[in-house]
Amino acid sequence: MAGDMSDCLFSKSPLAEALRPRTLADVVGQPDVTTAMGARQGGSGSVVLWGPPGTGKTTLARILGEKAGQPFVTMSAVFDGVADLRRLFTVAEKDFQVGQQTLLFIDEIHRFNKAQQDALLPVLEKGMIRLVGATTENPSFSLNGALLSRIQVLVLHPLDTDALLEILSRAETQLGTKLPLDENARNALAVMADGDGRYLLNLAESLHEFALPAKPLLNPDELAVHLARRPLNYDRAGDEHYNLISALHKSLRASDCDAALYWLARMVQAGEDQRYILRRLTRFASEDIGMAAPEAVGKAIAAWHSFERLGAPEGDLALAELVIFLATAPKSNAAYLAWKAALKT
């Protein structure tokens, strides 16, 4: 894993890709899942890996594919549809006739609609395809019952501080230098990552150019200032998109009004679709505030209507006012939990 500093500096691979584990033994922070996956290497069962961004879903799927000793195909539910599945099944059928099962990895499988999910059922039933899916959404809500009955769901959890610090140490080995952080700042960096190993490596990569011998070690306050000065890349279909909406949600749940407004401003200034933000805020009003302030959903719909009538930038104030209301409102997810429980009965 380690290389000299010049190799890393001129490598085109992002740090997160360079450090991607190649074996289950290299994966940190998911002992229950790696144990279950280890038992499946060479097996025939299908699984869906459910967890937040940066917890190792794609990595685990790749490891399973490399060790399976069978044809391995990767698809994305964002870009591929039923026609792509049918083309794959034609090839997989030929392999199956000579005793080869195909291992199919579908990233973001929750984005498949019912017709696309139903297309998987016959080949799973036949044993022609072994499915490994990855999702950030609860499979109980995003996958249909017929598909769920044919797979096992493995839950990945946000990485804890120890796992994140281990990843940080591996990053420093790969970079060939220690990052300019004192002990408290190292822990603060892990907290900033909020359980997301990929985001931690993005932060470490950002700090790497600051790692000069003449620079003193940063403390937590200096670390926060340094990272705030650096504009982060924003891709509305990429990881930073999910990092920022996650930060907004966490700020709202913590009733931190200033932080929530900050993350809202970051998203709007980066070009995020305000309608996407409004959808997430309306969902937050329903799930996280619920019966503690039933008027929250009405206020969310009113803000959405205001934005549709005014457009940007005038309508952005409606989002800001909604965020302030949601952050300061009492919170209760009792109705959400009761509804989930009712669906399981």
ZADOZA-220134 format. One record per residue: residue in one letter; y, z, x of N, C-alpha, C in turn. Coordinates in steps of 0.2 Angstrom, whole numbers, padded with zeros to 4 digits, always signed. Last residue first. Layout:
# ZADOZA-220134
aYZXYZXYZX;...
END
This chain:
# ZADOZA-220134
t-0027+0052-0230-0032+0055-0235-0036+0050-0239;k-0018+0045-0223-0025+0047-0220-0030+0049-0225;l-0007+0046-0231-0010+0039-0229-0017+0040-0226;a-0003+0059-0230-0005+0056-0236-0009+0050-0235;a+0002+0060-0217-0004+0063-0219-0007+0061-0225;k+0013+0052-0218+0008+0050-0213+0001+0053-0215;w+0020+0060-0227+0018+0053-0229+0013+0051-0224;a+0023+0071-0219+0019+0072-0225+0016+0065-0228;l+0030+0066-0209+0024+0069-0207+0020+0069-0213;y+0042+0062-0216+0038+0057-0212+0031+0060-0211;a+0046+0075-0221+0044+0069-0226+0040+0064-0222;a+0049+0082-0209+0044+0084-0214+0041+0079-0219;n+0058+0080-0200+0054+0075-0201+0048+0076-0205;s+0075+0084-0200+0069+0086-0202+0064+0080-0203;k+0091+0090-0194+0085+0086-0193+0079+0088-0197;p+0109+0089-0199+0102+0092-0198+0096+0088-0198;a+0120+0078-0190+0117+0080-0196+0111+0084-0194;t+0126+0073-0178+0128+0080-0180+0124+0082-0187;a+0120+0061-0177+0119+0066-0171+0121+0073-0174;l+0123+0054-0188+0116+0055-0187+0115+0061-0182;f+0138+0053-0187+0135+0057-0192+0127+0059-0191;i+0138+0046-0175+0141+0052-0175+0138+0056-0181;v+0132+0034-0179+0129+0038-0174+0132+0045-0174;l+0142+0030-0189+0135+0032-0191+0132+0036-0186;e+0153+0027-0181+0153+0033-0186+0146+0035-0188;a+0148+0016-0174+0149+0022-0170+0150+0028-0175;l+0146+0007-0184+0140+0009-0180+0142+0016-0177;a+0159+0005-0187+0154+0008-0192+0148+0010-0189;l+0164-0001-0176+0166+0006-0178+0162+0009-0183;d+0159-0014-0177+0156-0009-0172+0158-0002-0173;g+0167-0022-0185+0162-0018-0188+0158-0013-0183;e+0176-0028-0175+0179-0023-0180+0173-0019-0183;p+0171-0038-0167+0170-0031-0165+0172-0025-0170;a+0158-0042-0178+0160-0038-0172+0167-0041-0170;g+0159-0040-0196+0157-0043-0190+0159-0039-0184;l+0162-0036-0210+0167-0036-0205+0165-0040-0198;r+0150-0037-0217+0156-0039-0220+0161-0040-0215;e+0140-0031-0209+0139-0038-0211+0146-0041-0214;f+0146-0018-0207+0146-0023-0201+0145-0030-0204;s+0144-0013-0220+0151-0014-0217+0151-0019-0211;h+0131-0013-0221+0134-0017-0226+0141-0018-0223;w+0128-0003-0212+0125-0010-0211+0129-0015-0215;a+0134+0008-0218+0137+0005-0211+0134-0002-0210;a+0126+0009-0229+0133+0007-0230+0136+0005-0223;i+0114+0012-0223+0114+0006-0227+0122+0004-0228;a+0118+0025-0218+0115+0020-0214+0116+0013-0217;k+0121+0032-0230+0126+0031-0225+0124+0025-0220;g+0108+0032-0235+0113+0029-0239+0119+0027-0234;v+0102+0040-0226+0099+0033-0227+0105+0029-0230;a+0109+0053-0228+0109+0049-0221+0107+0042-0222;e+0107+0060-0239+0112+0055-0239+0112+0051-0233;p+0098+0070-0236+0095+0064-0239+0101+0058-0239;a+0095+0079-0224+0102+0076-0227+0100+0070-0230;a+0082+0084-0224+0087+0088-0222+0094+0086-0224;m+0074+0073-0228+0076+0078-0233+0081+0083-0231;g+0078+0063-0214+0075+0064-0220+0078+0069-0225;i+0079+0063-0200+0084+0067-0204+0081+0069-0211;d+0069+0055-0195+0071+0061-0191+0076+0065-0195;e+0067+0044-0205+0061+0048-0201+0063+0054-0198;s+0079+0040-0210+0074+0041-0214+0068+0046-0211;a+0087+0038-0198+0090+0042-0204+0084+0044-0209;f+0079+0029-0191+0080+0036-0188+0082+0041-0194;r+0080+0018-0198+0074+0021-0198+0074+0028-0195;t+0094+0016-0196+0092+0017-0203+0085+0020-0203;l+0093+0013-0182+0097+0019-0185+0095+0021-0192;r+0086+0002-0182+0083+0007-0179+0087+0014-0181;r+0095-0007-0189+0088-0006-0191+0085+0000-0188;l+0106-0006-0180+0107-0003-0187+0100-0002-0190;i+0101-0013-0169+0103-0006-0168+0103-0003-0175;y+0100-0026-0175+0094-0022-0172+0095-0015-0171;r+0113-0029-0177+0108-0028-0183+0102-0024-0181;q+0118-0030-0165+0120-0024-0169+0115-0023-0174;d+0110-0035-0151+0111-0037-0158+0113-0031-0162;e+0118-0032-0135+0112-0031-0140+0115-0033-0147;g+0127-0033-0125+0126-0039-0129+0120-0038-0134;a+0132-0023-0118+0127-0027-0115+0125-0033-0119;q+0140-0016-0127+0143-0020-0122+0139-0025-0118;v+0130-0011-0135+0134-0016-0138+0138-0020-0132;m+0123-0002-0126+0120-0007-0129+0124-0013-0132;r+0134+0007-0122+0130+0003-0117+0127-0003-0120;a+0137+0012-0134+0142+0008-0131+0139+0004-0126;l+0125+0020-0136+0127+0015-0141+0132+0010-0138;w+0126+0029-0126+0121+0024-0126+0122+0018-0131;y+0138+0036-0130+0138+0032-0123+0132+0027-0123;l+0134+0041-0142+0140+0036-0142+0140+0032-0135;a+0125+0050-0137+0123+0045-0142+0128+0040-0142;a+0132+0059-0129+0127+0055-0126+0125+0049-0130;d+0140+0065-0139+0143+0061-0134+0139+0056-0131;c+0130+0071-0147+0135+0066-0150+0138+0062-0145;d+0116+0077-0148+0121+0076-0142+0125+0070-0144;s+0104+0080-0155+0111+0081-0158+0117+0081-0153;a+0092+0076-0151+0095+0082-0147+0102+0084-0150;r+0091+0064-0158+0087+0070-0159+0089+0076-0156;l+0101+0057-0151+0102+0058-0158+0097+0064-0160;s+0095+0056-0138+0102+0059-0139+0103+0061-0146;k+0084+0048-0142+0083+0055-0139+0089+0059-0140;h+0090+0036-0146+0086+0040-0151+0085+0047-0148;l+0096+0032-0134+0100+0033-0140+0096+0037-0145;a+0084+0030-0126+0089+0035-0124+0094+0037-0130;s+0078+0019-0133+0075+0026-0132+0080+0031-0131;i+0087+0010-0131+0086+0012-0138+0083+0018-0138;l+0086+0009-0117+0092+0011-0120+0091+0013-0127;n+0073+0005-0115+0075+0011-0111+0081+0013-0115;y+0072-0008-0121+0068-0002-0124+0071+0005-0121;h+0080-0015-0113+0082-0015-0120+0078-0009-0123;e+0074-0014-0101+0080-0010-0102+0082-0010-0109;d+0062-0023-0103+0062-0016-0102+0068-0012-0104;g+0067-0037-0114+0064-0034-0108+0064-0026-0108;a+0075-0044-0122+0068-0044-0124+0064-0040-0118;r+0088-0042-0118+0086-0040-0124+0079-0040-0126;d+0090-0035-0103+0087-0041-0106+0085-0039-0113;y+0101-0030-0091+0099-0029-0098+0097-0035-0100;n+0103-0021-0075+0102-0027-0079+0099-0026-0086;l+0116-0009-0074+0109-0010-0074+0108-0017-0078;p+0129-0006-0063+0127-0009-0069+0120-0011-0069;r+0132+0009-0055+0128+0003-0054+0127+0000-0061;r+0138+0021-0058+0142+0016-0056+0139+0009-0055;a+0127+0029-0062+0132+0027-0067+0136+0022-0065;l+0122+0032-0050+0118+0028-0054+0122+0025-0060;h+0132+0041-0044+0130+0035-0041+0126+0030-0045;v+0132+0051-0054+0138+0047-0053+0136+0040-0049;a+0119+0056-0052+0121+0054-0058+0127+0049-0058;l+0120+0060-0038+0115+0055-0041+0117+0052-0047;e+0129+0070-0039+0131+0064-0035+0126+0059-0037;d+0122+0080-0046+0128+0077-0049+0130+0071-0046;p+0110+0082-0038+0110+0079-0044+0116+0076-0047;n+0115+0076-0021+0113+0081-0026+0113+0079-0033;l+0110+0066-0008+0113+0066-0014+0111+0072-0018;l+0112+0068+0010+0108+0068+0004+0112+0069-0003;p+0124+0057+0018+0121+0063+0016+0116+0063+0010;k+0122+0042+0028+0124+0045+0021+0120+0052+0020;a+0118+0037+0040+0124+0040+0040+0126+0044+0033;p+0106+0030+0037+0106+0037+0040+0112+0041+0040;l+0105+0025+0019+0107+0024+0026+0107+0030+0030;a+0101+0021+0005+0097+0025+0010+0099+0023+0017;f+0106+0012-0004+0110+0018-0002+0107+0022+0004;e+0096+0004-0007+0101+0001-0002+0106+0007+0000;h+0088+0013-0015+0086+0011-0009+0091+0008-0004;l+0092+0014-0028+0095+0019-0023+0093+0017-0016;s+0085+0004-0035+0093+0004-0035+0095+0009-0029;e+0073+0008-0033+0074+0002-0030+0082+0002-0029;a+0073+0020-0041+0072+0020-0034+0074+0014-0030;l+0075+0014-0054+0080+0018-0051+0079+0019-0044;n+0062+0007-0054+0069+0003-0055+0075+0007-0052;l+0054+0018-0054+0054+0013-0049+0060+0009-0049;l+0057+0023-0067+0058+0027-0061+0058+0023-0055;y+0053+0013-0075+0060+0014-0075+0062+0018-0069;r+0039+0014-0073+0042+0008-0071+0050+0009-0071;g+0036+0027-0079+0035+0026-0071+0039+0019-0069;d+0044+0037-0089+0043+0030-0088+0042+0028-0081;g+0048+0050-0092+0041+0049-0093+0039+0041-0092;d+0062+0050-0089+0060+0052-0095+0052+0049-0097;a+0070+0047-0078+0065+0042-0080+0062+0043-0086;m+0077+0059-0077+0081+0053-0079+0076+0048-0081;v+0067+0067-0071+0070+0069-0078+0073+0062-0081;a+0067+0061-0058+0061+0061-0062+0063+0062-0070;l+0080+0064-0054+0078+0057-0055+0072+0057-0059;a+0078+0078-0053+0083+0075-0058+0082+0068-0059;n+0070+0079-0042+0068+0082-0049+0072+0079-0054;r+0078+0074-0033+0072+0071-0034+0069+0073-0041;a+0089+0084-0033+0090+0077-0035+0084+0073-0037;n+0082+0095-0027+0085+0095-0034+0086+0088-0037;e+0080+0090-0014+0075+0092-0019+0077+0092-0026;d+0091+0076-0011+0089+0083-0010+0083+0084-0015;l+0089+0059-0006+0090+0064-0012+0088+0071-0009;p+0089+0045-0001+0094+0050+0001+0095+0055-0005;l+0071+0041+0001+0077+0041-0002+0082+0046-0001;k+0063+0037+0017+0065+0042+0011+0071+0040+0008;t+0055+0022+0020+0060+0026+0021+0061+0031+0015;g+0046+0011+0016+0047+0013+0023+0052+0018+0025;l+0043+0007+0003+0050+0005+0006+0050+0007+0013;q+0031+0013+0002+0031+0006+0002+0038+0004+0005;t+0035+0027+0003+0030+0024+0008+0030+0017+0008;e+0043+0027-0009+0046+0029-0002+0041+0026+0004;a+0033+0025-0019+0038+0021-0018+0042+0021-0011;r+0025+0037-0017+0022+0030-0016+0028+0025-0015;s+0035+0046-0022+0033+0046-0015+0029+0040-0013;l+0036+0042-0035+0042+0042-0031+0040+0042-0023;i+0023+0045-0040+0025+0038-0040+0031+0037-0035;e+0024+0059-0039+0019+0056-0035+0021+0048-0034;l+0034+0061-0048+0036+0063-0041+0031+0060-0036;l+0027+0058-0060+0033+0054-0058+0035+0055-0050;a+0018+0068-0060+0015+0061-0059+0021+0057-0057;d+0026+0079-0062+0022+0079-0056+0019+0071-0055;t+0032+0076-0074+0036+0077-0068+0032+0076-0062;d+0021+0065-0084+0025+0071-0083+0028+0071-0076;l+0023+0050-0094+0021+0053-0087+0025+0060-0086;p+0019+0050-0111+0024+0049-0106+0022+0053-0099;h+0001+0045-0113+0007+0049-0114+0012+0048-0109;l-0009+0034-0122-0006+0036-0116+0000+0040-0117;v-0024+0034-0131-0017+0036-0132-0014+0037-0125;l-0034+0021-0137-0033+0026-0132-0026+0027-0131;v-0044+0017-0151-0037+0018-0149-0037+0023-0143;q-0057+0005-0152-0055+0012-0151-0048+0012-0148;i-0061-0007-0166-0058-0005-0159-0057+0003-0158;r-0064-0010-0179-0068-0013-0173-0066-0011-0166;s-0055-0004-0187-0062-0002-0188-0066-0005-0182;l-0043-0011-0185-0044-0004-0182-0051-0002-0182;l-0046-0023-0192-0045-0023-0185-0046-0016-0182;a-0045-0018-0205-0051-0021-0203-0051-0022-0195;g-0032-0012-0206-0038-0008-0206-0044-0011-0203;n-0020-0019-0195-0023-0019-0201-0030-0015-0200;l-0007-0011-0185-0013-0015-0185-0017-0014-0192;s+0004-0003-0187+0005-0009-0185-0001-0014-0185;f-0001+0010-0191+0004+0007-0195+0005-0001-0193;s-0010+0014-0182-0011+0015-0189-0007+0011-0193;p-0004+0011-0169-0008+0006-0172-0010+0007-0179;n+0013+0014-0166+0007+0017-0169+0002+0012-0172;e+0019+0004-0153+0019+0006-0160+0013+0009-0162;t+0017-0002-0141+0021+0004-0141+0022+0007-0148;t+0001-0008-0135+0006-0008-0140+0010-0001-0139;a-0012-0019-0130-0007-0015-0128-0001-0014-0133;g-0030-0022-0131-0023-0023-0133-0018-0018-0130;v-0044-0031-0127-0040-0025-0125-0032-0027-0127;l-0059-0036-0134-0052-0036-0134-0049-0030-0131;r-0071-0048-0131-0069-0041-0130-0062-0040-0129;i-0078-0061-0140-0072-0058-0137-0073-0051-0137;m-0091-0062-0146-0089-0067-0142-0083-0065-0137;g-0095-0053-0156-0096-0051-0149-0094-0056-0144;k-0094-0055-0169-0099-0059-0166-0100-0057-0159;e-0082-0048-0171-0089-0046-0175-0095-0049-0171;l-0073-0055-0164-0075-0048-0162-0081-0046-0165;v-0072-0066-0171-0075-0067-0164-0076-0060-0161;p-0068-0062-0184-0074-0065-0183-0077-0065-0176;l-0055-0056-0180-0060-0052-0183-0067-0056-0182;l-0044-0063-0176-0048-0060-0171-0054-0057-0174;a-0037-0067-0188-0041-0072-0184-0045-0069-0178;d-0031-0056-0192-0037-0058-0195-0041-0063-0191;q-0019-0056-0184-0024-0051-0183-0031-0053-0186;q-0013-0067-0189-0015-0068-0182-0020-0062-0181;a-0011-0063-0202-0015-0069-0201-0018-0069-0194;k-0002-0052-0200-0009-0051-0203-0014-0057-0202;n+0006-0054-0184+0006-0053-0191-0002-0052-0193;f+0008-0046-0168+0004-0051-0172+0005-0049-0179;r+0015-0035-0163+0019-0040-0165+0015-0046-0169;h+0005-0027-0158+0008-0025-0164+0012-0030-0167;i+0002-0031-0145-0002-0034-0150+0001-0032-0157;e+0008-0032-0132+0012-0031-0138+0008-0033-0144;d-0004-0042-0125+0001-0038-0124+0005-0038-0130;i-0021-0044-0125-0015-0046-0129-0010-0040-0128;f-0034-0049-0116-0029-0044-0116-0023-0047-0120;l-0051-0052-0117-0045-0055-0120-0040-0049-0120;l-0065-0057-0110-0061-0051-0110-0054-0054-0112;t-0080-0065-0116-0073-0066-0113-0069-0060-0115;q-0097-0066-0111-0091-0063-0115-0085-0064-0112;q-0109-0077-0108-0103-0074-0105-0098-0072-0111;g-0120-0084-0112-0121-0077-0110-0115-0074-0108;v-0118-0097-0115-0121-0096-0109-0121-0089-0107;q-0110-0096-0126-0117-0099-0127-0121-0099-0121;f-0099-0091-0121-0103-0086-0125-0110-0089-0126;d-0092-0102-0116-0094-0097-0112-0100-0092-0115;k-0090-0108-0129-0094-0111-0124-0097-0106-0118;e-0081-0099-0134-0087-0100-0138-0092-0104-0133;a-0070-0099-0126-0074-0093-0126-0081-0095-0129;v-0064-0112-0130-0067-0111-0123-0072-0105-0123;t-0061-0108-0144-0065-0114-0142-0068-0114-0135;f-0053-0098-0142-0059-0096-0145-0064-0102-0144;l-0041-0104-0137-0045-0099-0133-0052-0098-0136;r-0037-0111-0148-0039-0114-0142-0043-0110-0138;r-0035-0100-0157-0040-0105-0159-0042-0109-0152;l-0024-0094-0151-0030-0090-0152-0036-0095-0153;d-0014-0104-0153-0016-0102-0146-0023-0099-0146;a-0013-0104-0167-0016-0110-0163-0018-0109-0156;v-0008-0091-0169-0015-0093-0171-0018-0099-0168;g+0002-0088-0154+0000-0088-0161-0007-0090-0162;d+0012-0081-0141+0006-0084-0143+0005-0083-0151;f+0024-0073-0138+0024-0080-0137+0018-0084-0140;v+0021-0060-0142+0028-0062-0143+0028-0070-0143;a+0008-0057-0138+0009-0058-0146+0016-0060-0147;s+0001-0065-0125+0007-0061-0127+0008-0062-0134;m-0014-0064-0115-0010-0067-0120-0004-0062-0122;t-0026-0068-0103-0020-0064-0105-0016-0068-0110;v-0043-0067-0100-0038-0071-0102-0032-0066-0105;f-0057-0068-0090-0052-0063-0092-0046-0068-0094;p-0075-0069-0089-0068-0072-0090-0063-0068-0093;q-0081-0054-0080-0082-0059-0085-0075-0063-0086;g-0080-0043-0072-0085-0048-0070-0086-0053-0076;a-0072-0032-0074-0077-0033-0079-0082-0038-0077;k-0062-0029-0065-0068-0026-0064-0074-0028-0069;e-0051-0035-0070-0053-0037-0063-0060-0034-0062;g-0049-0029-0082-0051-0037-0082-0054-0038-0075;l-0046-0016-0079-0052-0018-0083-0054-0025-0082;i-0034-0019-0073-0039-0016-0069-0046-0017-0072;r-0026-0024-0084-0028-0028-0078-0033-0026-0074;a-0026-0013-0092-0029-0019-0094-0031-0023-0088;l-0018-0004-0083-0025-0002-0085-0029-0008-0088;t-0006-0011-0083-0010-0010-0077-0017-0008-0079;t-0002-0010-0097-0004-0017-0094-0008-0016-0087;k+0000+0004-0098-0005+0000-0102-0007-0007-0099;g+0008+0013-0091+0002+0010-0087-0002+0006-0092;t+0020+0018-0095+0015+0023-0094+0008+0020-0092;g+0031+0009-0098+0030+0012-0092+0025+0018-0091;p+0034+0014-0116+0035+0009-0110+0034+0013-0103;p+0021+0024-0124+0028+0021-0123+0028+0017-0117;g+0005+0018-0131+0009+0022-0127+0016+0020-0126;w-0011+0013-0133-0005+0014-0136-0001+0020-0132;l-0023+0001-0131-0019+0006-0127-0012+0007-0130;v-0037-0003-0139-0030-0004-0139-0027+0002-0136;v-0053-0010-0135-0049-0005-0136-0042-0007-0137;s-0071-0014-0138-0064-0016-0138-0059-0010-0139;g-0086-0013-0128-0081-0011-0133-0074-0013-0132;s-0094-0016-0117-0093-0021-0122-0088-0019-0128;g-0093-0013-0099-0095-0012-0106-0093-0017-0111;g-0087-0014-0087-0094-0018-0088-0096-0017-0095;q-0079+0001-0090-0080-0005-0085-0087-0008-0086;r-0079+0012-0098-0080+0005-0101-0080-0001-0096;a-0078+0023-0090-0084+0022-0094-0085+0015-0097;g-0065+0021-0087-0070+0020-0081-0077+0019-0085;m-0058+0024-0098-0058+0017-0096-0064+0016-0091;a-0060+0037-0099-0063+0033-0104-0063+0026-0102;t-0053+0041-0087-0060+0043-0088-0063+0038-0093;t-0040+0036-0090-0044+0033-0085-0051+0035-0085;v-0037+0045-0101-0038+0038-0102-0042+0034-0097;d-0036+0057-0095-0041+0056-0100-0042+0049-0102;p-0026+0055-0085-0033+0057-0083-0038+0055-0089;q-0013+0049-0082-0017+0048-0088-0024+0049-0087;g-0007+0051-0069-0004+0054-0075-0007+0053-0082;v-0010+0036-0060-0008+0044-0060-0005+0045-0067;v-0022+0026-0052-0017+0027-0058-0016+0035-0059;d-0031+0024-0043-0024+0024-0041-0019+0026-0046;a-0043+0024-0049-0042+0030-0045-0034+0030-0043;l-0043+0011-0055-0042+0017-0059-0040+0023-0055;t-0034+0000-0044-0040+0003-0046-0038+0009-0051;r-0021-0004-0041-0027-0009-0042-0033-0007-0044;p-0005-0001-0047-0012+0002-0045-0017-0004-0046;r+0010-0008-0041+0005-0008-0047-0002-0006-0045;l+0019-0009-0032+0015-0003-0032+0011-0003-0038;a+0024-0022-0034+0021-0020-0027+0017-0014-0028;e+0030-0020-0046+0024-0024-0046+0021-0023-0039;a+0040-0011-0043+0035-0009-0048+0029-0013-0048;l+0048-0018-0035+0044-0013-0032+0039-0011-0037;p+0046-0036-0037+0049-0030-0038+0045-0024-0036;s+0043-0048-0024+0040-0044-0029+0045-0038-0030;k+0048-0054-0013+0051-0056-0020+0048-0052-0025;s+0053-0046+0002+0048-0047-0003+0051-0049-0010;f+0062-0041+0010+0062-0048+0009+0056-0050+0004;l+0059-0027+0011+0066-0030+0009+0066-0037+0007;c+0046-0026+0014+0048-0024+0008+0055-0028+0006;d+0046-0030+0028+0042-0034+0023+0044-0033+0016;s+0055-0021+0033+0057-0028+0033+0053-0032+0028;m+0047-0009+0033+0053-0010+0029+0055-0017+0028;d+0029-0012+0032+0036-0010+0036+0041-0012+0031;g+0019-0004+0019+0021-0009+0024+0027-0008+0027;a+0006+0004+0010+0012+0004+0014+0013-0002+0018;m-0006+0000+0004+0000+0000+0000+0006+0000+0004;
END
